[in-house]
Amino acid sequence: MRGRGLILAIESSCDETAAAVVERGARTLSSVVASQISTHARYGGVVPELASREHLRAIVPVVRAALAQANVALADLDAIAVTSGPGLAGALLVGITYAKALAFATGLPLIAVNHLEGHIHAVLLNERESAKETGLSPYMQPPNEDGALTPEGNLPAAGEPSLALVVSGGHTHLYLAHPTANTWHYVLIGRTLDDAAGEAYDKVAKLLGLGYPGGPWIDALALHGNPRAVPFAFSQIKTKLHLAGKAPRTKAAKTAPIANLDPHFLFSFSGIKTAVLRYVELHNLRPEAEARREALFTGLDAPAQPTVEDALATCDPQTLDLIASFQHAVVGDLLKKTFAAQESLGARRILVTGGVAANRELRRRFTAEAARRSVSVAFPTLALSTDNAAMIAAAAWPRFLARDFASPSLSADPSLALGG
């Protein structure tokens, strides 16, 4: 180790270009994120080609801003970390190519990080940064006598595993995250068979004429509706006999196997998305949704940045009840299966992370259920919930100490899996 244990991390897996400098996986010196929401909002979702183009435009200024914000130079760094997958191939390649160029030019080691592992470490990073004020994290070894962290001071101490729910626009996965003396090991427990929870939010929001990303809009508007007005239900997921234990041909299936997973811990959100569509058609809500989108986003008099109040003014009580019922059902399914896994595995600690972890109802209901069961639950900060590079740097730290470096041939792996 040449100095302070500084890692510059780059994240470009989807529609946000991010760079951060983190010290020893426990102290964020800078975190810069360039969002592409305005670029993709008009399409109601991420357009891969546009995402790659925007990453090319943003990558250099974002990395420079992260270094400047941290008040460090390239010569002060100990390693470069980058997201290698899963994600959009073109988007990943922008970050990987630039990170490889930086590593080659500076002679620094390059560390490849799984995006899903990064999300899990977002929770742990938040705990490590809070440890100075609230006491030691259960996964940190203590600092030395003068208060300085040892090189191993931010590695997980051996202990009981945590159940991690990674829930975002592209992922809904359950992992058993096990800390050992030097690193973390992950075992896949459950995942979605089709749409991710956040993807369902986005598609329902688009159907109702709301903005992108859909999660914040639905979360805000759900407060004004009756969550039990529309009785959405999730049917039991059964093994498909014709697949003979093989993964179905869906986007989510490419990132992790399902043959040995308990069906009780599998998610599916395509059904509720279709149910919302049927409800909209049955109650003739589509004209209202189209008028809402026109008024909020494409009308001549539409504000540049529509607010929740603007959207609320366009929603009748029936639409608000639909929104509230949709969110209540999705959060309920996430809660039911996560805590079923927790009980089955005997885990005493749950980590909830990813973009959907910023949802207020999810945080409230998970916190209440955890208290009822006398288990702990932890979330990242709102800033660390969505895609960022600080979490990538935090996940890279144990790999740095283990000298687990990427080869010069590193390339993007859009279907990269985590755990077994």
C-alpha positions in Angstrom: 0.0 0.0 0.0 1.5 3.3 -1.1 -0.4 5.7 1.1 -3.9 6.3 2.6 -5.7 3.4 1.0 -7.5 5.7 -1.6 -9.5 4.1 -4.3 -11.0 5.9 -7.2 -14.1 4.1 -8.4 -16.1 4.5 -11.6 -19.7 3.3 -12.1 -21.5 3.4 -15.5 -23.7 0.3 -15.5 -26.9 2.1 -16.6 -27.9 5.7 -16.9 -25.7 7.5 -14.3 -22.1 8.3 -14.7 -20.5 8.3 -11.3 -17.0 8.6 -9.8 -15.9 8.6 -6.1 -12.8 8.5 -4.0 -13.1 6.5 -0.8 -10.5 5.9 1.9 -10.1 2.3 3.1 -13.6 1.5 2.2 -14.9 3.5 5.1 -14.7 7.2 4.4 -16.1 8.9 1.4 -13.9 11.8 0.3 -16.0 12.6 -2.8 -19.0 11.2 -4.7 -20.0 12.7 -8.0 -23.0 11.5 -10.1 -24.1 12.8 -13.5 -27.7 11.8 -14.0 -29.3 11.1 -17.4 -32.9 11.3 -16.2 -33.7 14.3 -18.4 -32.3 12.4 -21.5 -34.4 9.3 -21.0 -37.5 10.8 -19.3 -39.3 11.5 -22.6 -39.0 7.8 -23.5 -40.3 6.5 -20.2 -37.2 4.4 -19.7 -33.5 4.0 -20.5 -32.5 4.0 -24.1 -29.1 2.0 -24.2 -27.6 3.9 -27.2 -28.3 7.2 -25.6 -27.0 6.1 -22.3 -23.7 5.1 -23.8 -23.4 8.4 -25.6 -24.1 10.4 -22.4 -21.5 8.3 -20.5 -18.9 9.3 -23.1 -19.7 12.9 -22.6 -19.7 12.8 -18.8 -16.9 10.4 -17.9 -13.9 12.7 -18.0 -15.5 15.7 -16.2 -17.1 13.4 -13.6 -13.8 11.8 -12.7 -12.0 15.1 -12.6 -14.7 16.5 -10.3 -14.4 13.5 -8.0 -10.6 14.0 -7.7 -11.0 17.7 -7.2 -13.8 17.3 -4.6 -11.6 14.8 -2.7 -8.6 17.2 -3.0 -6.4 14.4 -4.3 -4.4 13.7 -7.4 -4.0 10.5 -9.4 -0.5 10.1 -7.8 -2.2 9.9 -4.4 -4.4 6.9 -5.3 -3.7 3.3 -4.5 -6.1 1.6 -7.0 -8.8 2.2 -9.6 -12.0 0.3 -9.3 -14.8 -0.1 -11.9 -18.1 -1.8 -12.3 -17.7 -4.7 -14.7 -21.3 -5.9 -14.7 -24.2 -6.6 -14.7 -25.6 -3.7 -16.7 -25.9 -2.3 -20.2 -23.0 -3.5 -22.4 -22.3 -0.2 -24.0 -22.6 1.8 -20.8 -20.3 -0.6 -18.9 -17.7 -0.4 -21.6 -17.4 3.3 -21.3 -16.5 3.1 -17.6 -14.3 0.0 -18.0 -12.3 1.5 -21.0 -11.6 4.7 -19.1 -10.7 2.9 -15.9 -8.3 0.7 -17.8 -6.7 3.7 -19.5 -6.2 5.4 -16.1 -4.8 2.3 -14.5 -2.3 1.8 -17.4 -1.2 5.4 -17.4 -0.7 5.5 -13.6 0.6 2.0 -13.1 -2.2 1.5 -10.5 -3.9 -1.9 -10.0 -7.4 -2.2 -11.5 -10.2 -3.8 -9.5 -13.4 -5.2 -11.1 -16.5 -5.0 -8.9 -19.9 -6.6 -9.4 -22.6 -3.9 -9.4 -24.9 -6.0 -7.1 -22.1 -6.4 -4.5 -21.6 -2.6 -4.7 -25.2 -2.1 -3.6 -24.8 -4.4 -0.6 -21.7 -2.4 0.4 -23.6 0.8 0.2 -25.3 -0.2 3.4 -22.0 -1.3 5.0 -20.3 1.9 3.9 -23.0 4.0 5.5 -22.5 2.0 8.8 -18.8 2.5 8.7 -19.1 6.2 8.2 -21.6 6.4 11.0 -19.4 4.3 13.3 -17.4 7.4 14.6 -20.6 8.9 16.0 -22.7 5.8 16.9 -20.1 3.2 17.8 -18.5 0.4 15.9 -20.3 -1.3 13.1 -20.8 -5.0 13.8 -18.7 -5.7 10.7 -15.7 -3.5 11.6 -12.6 -4.4 13.5 -11.6 -1.6 16.0 -9.1 1.1 15.1 -5.7 1.0 16.7 -4.8 2.9 19.9 -4.2 6.3 18.3 -7.6 6.1 16.5 -6.3 5.3 13.1 -7.7 2.5 11.1 -5.3 -0.4 10.4 -5.2 -1.7 6.8 -7.5 -4.5 7.9 -9.7 -2.2 10.0 -12.5 -2.0 7.5 -12.7 -5.6 6.6 -15.6 -7.6 7.9 -14.9 -9.5 11.1 -16.1 -13.1 11.1 -19.7 -13.2 12.2 -23.2 -14.3 11.4 -24.4 -13.8 7.9 -26.9 -11.1 6.8 -29.8 -11.5 4.4 -29.4 -8.8 1.7 -32.3 -7.7 -0.5 -31.0 -5.8 -3.6 -34.1 -4.2 -5.2 -33.8 -1.7 -8.0 -34.9 -0.9 -11.5 -32.8 -3.7 -12.9 -32.5 -6.2 -10.0 -34.5 -7.9 -7.3 -32.3 -10.4 -5.6 -32.0 -12.0 -2.2 -28.5 -13.0 -1.0 -27.0 -14.5 2.1 -24.0 -12.3 2.7 -21.5 -14.0 4.9 -18.5 -12.0 6.4 -15.3 -13.9 6.9 -12.0 -12.8 8.3 -11.0 -11.0 5.1 -13.9 -10.6 2.7 -17.5 -11.4 1.9 -19.1 -14.4 0.4 -22.6 -14.4 -1.2 -25.1 -17.2 -1.7 -28.1 -16.5 -4.0 -31.3 -17.2 -2.1 -34.0 -15.8 -4.4 -34.6 -13.4 -7.3 -37.1 -12.2 -9.8 -38.1 -14.4 -12.8 -39.0 -11.5 -15.0 -39.3 -7.8 -14.2 -37.4 -6.2 -11.3 -39.6 -4.4 -8.8 -38.2 -1.0 -9.9 -38.9 -1.9 -13.5 -42.5 -2.5 -12.6 -42.7 0.9 -11.0 -41.3 2.5 -14.1 -43.7 0.7 -16.4 -46.7 1.4 -14.3 -45.7 5.1 -14.0 -45.4 5.3 -17.8 -48.8 3.7 -18.2 -50.3 6.3 -16.0 -48.7 9.2 -17.7 -46.2 9.9 -14.9 -42.5 10.7 -15.1 -39.3 8.6 -15.2 -38.0 7.1 -13.0 -41.4 6.0 -11.8 -40.5 5.1 -8.2 -40.4 8.6 -6.7 -43.6 9.6 -8.5 -45.6 6.6 -7.3 -44.1 6.8 -3.8 -45.2 10.4 -3.4 -48.7 10.0 -5.0 -49.4 6.8 -3.0 -49.7 8.8 0.1 -52.9 10.3 -1.3 -54.7 7.1 -2.1 -56.3 4.1 -0.4 -53.8 1.2 -0.5 -56.5 -1.4 -0.1 -58.9 -0.1 -2.8 -57.7 -2.5 -5.5 -57.0 -6.0 -4.2 -53.9 -7.0 -6.2 -52.6 -10.4 -5.4 -49.4 -12.4 -6.2 -49.9 -16.0 -7.2 -47.6 -18.8 -6.0 -44.6 -19.3 -8.3 -44.4 -22.9 -9.4 -41.6 -24.7 -11.1 -42.1 -24.9 -14.9 -42.0 -28.6 -15.8 -41.0 -27.9 -19.4 -37.9 -26.1 -18.4 -36.5 -29.1 -16.4 -34.8 -26.8 -13.9 -33.3 -24.5 -16.5 -33.7 -20.7 -16.4 -36.6 -19.2 -18.4 -35.6 -17.0 -21.3 -36.0 -13.6 -19.5 -33.6 -10.8 -18.9 -33.4 -11.5 -15.2 -32.8 -15.2 -15.7 -29.5 -14.5 -17.5 -27.9 -13.1 -14.3 -28.5 -16.0 -12.0 -29.6 -19.7 -12.1 -32.8 -20.8 -10.5 -32.7 -24.6 -10.6 -31.8 -24.9 -6.9 -33.7 -22.0 -5.5 -36.7 -22.3 -3.2 -39.8 -21.2 -5.2 -41.0 -19.4 -2.0 -38.2 -16.9 -2.4 -38.7 -16.2 -6.1 -40.3 -12.9 -7.2 -42.4 -12.1 -10.3 -43.7 -8.6 -11.1 -44.9 -8.9 -14.6 -48.3 -10.1 -13.4 -49.1 -7.1 -11.4 -47.9 -4.8 -14.2 -50.4 -6.6 -16.5 -53.1 -6.3 -13.8 -52.6 -2.6 -13.6 -52.9 -2.4 -17.4 -56.2 -4.4 -17.3 -57.5 -2.1 -14.6 -56.7 1.0 -16.6 -58.4 -0.5 -19.7 -61.5 -1.7 -17.8 -62.0 1.7 -16.1 -61.1 3.7 -19.2 -58.2 5.5 -17.5 -56.0 5.6 -20.6 -57.3 8.9 -22.0 -56.7 10.5 -18.6 -53.2 9.1 -18.5 -52.4 10.4 -21.9 -53.7 13.9 -21.0 -51.6 13.8 -17.8 -48.4 13.1 -19.7 -49.3 15.8 -22.2 -50.0 18.3 -19.4 -46.9 17.4 -17.3 -44.2 16.7 -19.9 -45.1 17.7 -23.4 -47.8 20.4 -23.3 -46.9 23.9 -24.3 -47.7 25.2 -20.9 -46.0 22.3 -19.0 -43.4 23.3 -16.4 -39.8 22.4 -17.1 -39.7 20.3 -13.9 -43.2 19.2 -12.9 -43.7 18.7 -9.2 -45.7 16.1 -7.3 -48.3 18.8 -6.7 -48.6 19.3 -10.5 -49.1 15.5 -10.9 -51.6 15.4 -8.0 -53.7 18.0 -9.6 -54.2 15.7 -12.6 -55.1 12.6 -10.7 -58.6 11.7 -9.7 -59.3 9.6 -6.5 -59.6 6.4 -8.5 -56.1 6.8 -10.0 -54.6 7.6 -6.7 -56.2 4.5 -5.2 -54.7 2.5 -8.0 -51.3 3.9 -7.4 -51.5 3.3 -3.6 -52.8 -0.2 -4.1 -50.0 -1.1 -6.6 -47.3 0.1 -4.2 -48.8 -1.6 -1.2 -48.9 -4.9 -3.1 -45.3 -4.7 -4.4 -43.9 -3.7 -1.0 -46.0 -6.4 0.6 -44.6 -9.1 -1.7 -41.0 -7.9 -1.1 -41.6 -7.9 2.6 -43.3 -11.3 2.7 -40.6 -13.2 0.8 -37.7 -11.5 2.4 -38.9 -12.2 5.9 -39.8 -15.8 4.9 -36.2 -16.2 3.8 -35.0 -14.6 7.0 -37.0 -17.0 9.2 -36.0 -20.0 7.1 -32.3 -19.2 7.2 -32.3 -18.0 10.8 -30.7 -14.6 9.8 -30.8 -12.0 12.5 -29.9 -9.1 10.3 -31.4 -7.8 7.0 -29.8 -5.3 4.6 -32.1 -3.6 2.1 -30.4 -1.7 -0.7 -30.8 -0.5 -4.3 -32.9 2.3 -5.8 -36.2 1.0 -4.5 -34.8 1.0 -0.9 -35.4 4.7 -1.0 -39.1 4.1 -1.0 -40.7 5.5 2.1 -43.4 2.8 2.5 -40.9 0.0 2.0 -38.6 1.5 4.7 -41.5 2.0 7.1 -43.0 -1.5 6.7 -39.6 -3.3 6.7 -38.6 -1.5 9.9 -41.9 -2.3 11.6 -41.7 -6.0 10.7 -38.1 -6.3 11.7 -39.0 -4.8 15.1 -41.9 -7.2 15.5 -39.5 -10.1 14.8 -36.7 -8.7 16.9 -34.3 -8.7 14.0 -32.2 -5.7 12.8 -32.7 -4.1 9.4 -30.4 -1.5 7.8 -30.7 0.7 4.7 -28.3 2.9 2.9 -28.7 6.7 2.8 -30.9 8.0 0.0 -27.9 9.1 -1.9 -26.3 5.7 -1.6 -29.5 3.8 -2.6 -29.3 4.8 -6.2 -26.4 4.0 -8.4 -23.1 5.7 -7.3 -19.4 5.0 -7.3 -18.8 5.2 -3.6 -20.4 1.8 -3.1 -18.1 0.4 -5.8 -15.0 1.7 -4.0 -16.2 0.3 -0.7 -16.7 -3.2 -2.3 -13.3 -2.9 -3.9 -11.4 -2.4 -0.7 -11.3 -6.0 0.5 -10.3 -7.1 -3.0 -7.5 -4.5 -2.9 -6.1 -6.0 0.3 -6.4 -9.5 -1.1 -4.6 -8.3 -4.2 -7.5 -9.5 -6.3 -6.8 -7.4 -9.4 -8.4 -7.5 -12.8 -6.4 -8.5 -15.9 -5.7 -6.2 -18.8 -8.3 -8.1 -20.8 -11.1 -7.1 -18.5 -14.3 -6.4 -20.5 -18.0 -5.8 -19.8 -20.2 -8.7 -18.6 -23.8 -7.5 -18.9 -25.0 -10.8 -17.3 -22.5 -11.0 -14.5 -23.9 -13.0 -11.6 -23.1 -12.7 -7.9 -22.8 -15.7 -5.6 -24.1 -19.2 -6.3 
